[in-house]
Amino acid sequence: MAYVVTDACVDVQDRSCVEECPVDCIYEGDRMMYIHPDECVDCGRCEPVCPVTSIFHTDDLPPNLAGFAQINTEFFADLGSPGGARKVGRAGADHPAVTGGGS
């Protein structure tokens, strides 16, 4: 996994990151965006355009946000790797930790 979306994105979903992503690996949940760990090519273009500083490289995740690496990965457990967010559209769900249902 290269980049991770964290809690600052919850209920913001600016989508600047989506427009910048060359491989379409940023998927939209109901309350936040998620970066697909297998589809991300580690280009880093999403990180500087995020207006709320929600995107971090996994190596740079602050300790209090480290759990978001797992949250981003687990979001795709049922979705799999569809090869692009535009094919899927809005997922209509979020990880339980984002919805308040635990982690």
C-alpha atoms as one frame of an Amber mdcrd trajectory, in Angstrom:
protein
   0.000   0.000   0.000   1.323   3.401  -0.889  -1.128   6.132   0.103  -3.916
   6.151   2.685  -6.929   8.388   3.255  -7.521   9.273   6.905 -10.217  10.769
   9.127  -9.908  14.365   7.908 -11.758  13.247   4.764 -14.855  12.100   6.674
 -17.840  14.164   5.545 -15.613  16.348   3.329 -14.933  14.279   0.180 -13.514
  17.185  -1.800 -12.584  14.847  -4.713  -9.499  16.867  -5.739  -7.554  13.661
  -5.201  -9.811  11.754  -7.596  -9.250  14.301 -10.355  -5.483  14.069  -9.874
  -5.163  10.270  -9.711  -3.769   8.884 -12.999  -4.892   5.300 -12.297  -8.401
   5.894 -10.889  -7.684   4.076  -7.607  -9.533   6.426  -5.233 -12.993   5.107
  -4.448 -15.888   6.976  -2.872 -17.677   5.677   0.185 -20.667   7.412   1.741
 -18.603   9.563   4.116 -14.981   9.380   2.900 -12.705   8.386   0.057 -10.533
   5.235   0.084  -7.356   4.433  -1.858  -7.184   0.897  -3.222  -3.945  -0.601
  -1.880  -3.343  -2.834  -4.908  -4.280  -0.314  -7.582  -2.292   2.667  -6.239
   0.974   3.145  -8.149   2.592   5.337  -5.473   2.801   8.427  -7.695   1.942
  10.824  -4.870  -0.155  13.179  -6.974  -3.155  12.902  -4.640  -1.418  13.980
  -1.456  -0.611  17.647  -2.211  -4.051  18.436  -3.680  -6.005  17.245  -0.631
  -7.337  20.444   0.953  -7.761  18.882   4.407  -4.429  16.990   4.621  -6.138
  13.629   4.807  -3.816  11.651   2.516  -0.518  10.262   3.745   2.061   7.853
   2.403   1.982   4.782   4.639   5.553   5.488   5.733   4.482   8.959   6.894
   1.247   8.081   8.704   1.169   9.716  12.136   0.914   7.059  14.881  -2.593
   8.189  15.866  -3.780   7.586  12.261  -1.934   4.310  11.599  -5.174   2.306
  11.796  -6.372   3.957   8.588  -3.988   1.781   6.553  -6.035  -1.226   7.663
  -9.322   0.646   7.229  -8.451   1.486   3.602  -7.463  -2.147   2.931 -10.540
  -3.643   4.608 -12.893  -1.344   2.698 -12.046  -3.372  -0.409 -12.616  -6.813
   1.160 -15.984  -7.282  -0.572 -15.363  -4.962  -3.521 -12.146  -6.659  -4.607
 -10.044  -4.984  -7.268 -12.409  -3.748  -9.979  -9.654  -1.878 -11.828 -10.953
   1.645 -11.445 -13.291   3.680  -9.311 -15.256   5.084 -12.251 -16.459   1.573
 -13.067 -17.914   1.246  -9.566 -19.223   4.728  -8.794 -20.145   5.655  -5.246
 -19.843   2.537  -3.093 -22.885   3.318  -0.944 -21.095   2.184   2.204 -18.110
   2.870   4.427 -15.806   0.888   6.653 -17.469   0.210  10.047 -14.859   2.365
  11.805 -16.037   5.322   9.710 -19.742   4.664  10.192 -19.278   4.204  13.922
 -19.759   0.451  13.844 -16.303  -0.389  15.239 -13.106  -1.441  13.528
